[in-house]
């Protein structure tokens, strides 16, 4: 089992520690407004067995005073899966 390597969090088996073999981004849209931009889309991760996991991603960027692009927002989540409706198969 992968661990964080940080003794303060010995049981951390977070998403980034899963041993992904490939990572393929699929950007859906980029919106640029002044010195800021938002990029949204998905990233597809594959493990050693070929199992694929789709992750929703959002990144926000801003150019600083020197013109360097900085990440000011990062959000990741698994896509929403609605629960089954009671009484339906």
Backbone torsions as a table, in degrees:
resi	resn	phi	psi	omega
1	UNK	NA	133.3	178.1
2	UNK	-70.8	143.5	174.3
3	UNK	-127.9	165.9	-175.8
4	UNK	-69.4	-22.4	-173.8
5	UNK	81.3	-3.2	179.1
6	UNK	-102.3	114.2	-176.9
7	UNK	-59.5	-20.6	178.2
8	UNK	-71.9	-18.7	-178.3
9	UNK	-134.6	63.9	-173.2
10	UNK	-65.6	-21.9	-178.1
11	UNK	-100.1	12.3	-179.8
12	UNK	-71.5	109.8	175.3
13	UNK	-118.8	38.7	-175.3
14	UNK	-54.8	170.3	-174.8
15	UNK	-54.5	-41.8	-177.0
16	UNK	-68.2	-15.7	-176.2
17	UNK	-98.5	12.1	-173.7
18	UNK	-79.7	-4.4	177.7
19	UNK	78.5	38.3	-179.1
20	UNK	-59.7	141.0	-179.9
21	UNK	-94.7	-36.0	178.5
22	UNK	-137.3	157.5	-179.4
23	UNK	-145.0	116.1	-176.1
24	UNK	-122.6	112.2	179.0
25	UNK	-78.1	149.4	174.9
26	UNK	-137.7	88.3	-177.1
27	UNK	-74.8	129.3	-179.7
28	UNK	-91.2	-37.3	-178.4
29	UNK	-162.7	150.7	173.2
30	UNK	-130.1	128.9	177.8
31	UNK	-114.5	125.2	179.5
32	UNK	-113.6	130.2	179.3
33	UNK	-140.1	106.6	-179.2
34	UNK	62.3	-125.3	-178.9
35	UNK	-95.7	15.7	179.9
36	UNK	-124.0	153.9	176.5
37	UNK	-145.2	147.8	174.7
38	UNK	-122.1	130.7	175.8
39	UNK	-119.0	130.9	179.8
40	UNK	-129.5	148.5	177.2
41	UNK	170.3	-151.1	-178.6
42	UNK	-129.9	158.8	170.3
43	UNK	-128.6	132.4	179.8
44	UNK	-106.2	119.3	179.4
45	UNK	-105.2	141.8	175.5
46	UNK	-126.6	136.7	178.2
47	UNK	-92.0	-176.4	-176.8
48	UNK	-63.7	-23.5	178.6
49	UNK	-89.2	-2.6	-179.7
50	UNK	89.1	3.5	177.8
51	UNK	-69.8	130.5	-177.5
52	UNK	-103.4	139.3	175.7
53	UNK	-125.6	126.5	178.7
54	UNK	-95.4	132.3	-179.6
55	UNK	-124.9	131.7	172.9
56	UNK	-77.9	135.4	-177.8
57	UNK	-131.4	143.5	171.0
58	UNK	-136.6	131.3	174.7
59	UNK	-125.2	139.3	172.4
60	UNK	-116.0	136.9	-177.6
61	UNK	-127.0	151.2	175.0
62	UNK	-144.1	139.8	173.4
63	UNK	-83.5	131.3	177.9
64	UNK	-84.5	-176.5	-175.7
65	UNK	-60.2	-26.6	179.8
66	UNK	-89.4	-3.5	-179.9
67	UNK	94.1	-2.0	179.6
68	UNK	-73.4	137.9	178.7
69	UNK	-82.6	127.3	-178.3
70	UNK	-122.3	139.8	173.1
71	UNK	-79.0	123.3	179.8
72	UNK	-115.1	-5.7	178.3
73	UNK	-151.6	134.4	171.1
74	UNK	-142.0	126.9	176.4
75	UNK	-134.8	135.4	175.5
76	UNK	-131.5	141.0	174.3
77	UNK	-157.4	154.7	172.0
78	UNK	-76.8	142.9	-179.2
79	UNK	-57.7	147.7	179.9
80	UNK	-66.1	132.5	173.7
81	UNK	-121.7	112.0	-178.8
82	UNK	-65.8	147.1	178.3
83	UNK	-68.9	155.2	177.9
84	UNK	-64.0	145.8	177.9
85	UNK	-77.9	130.0	-178.4
86	UNK	-62.3	132.0	177.7
87	UNK	90.5	-5.8	177.6
88	UNK	-113.0	147.7	179.2
89	UNK	-104.3	NA	NA
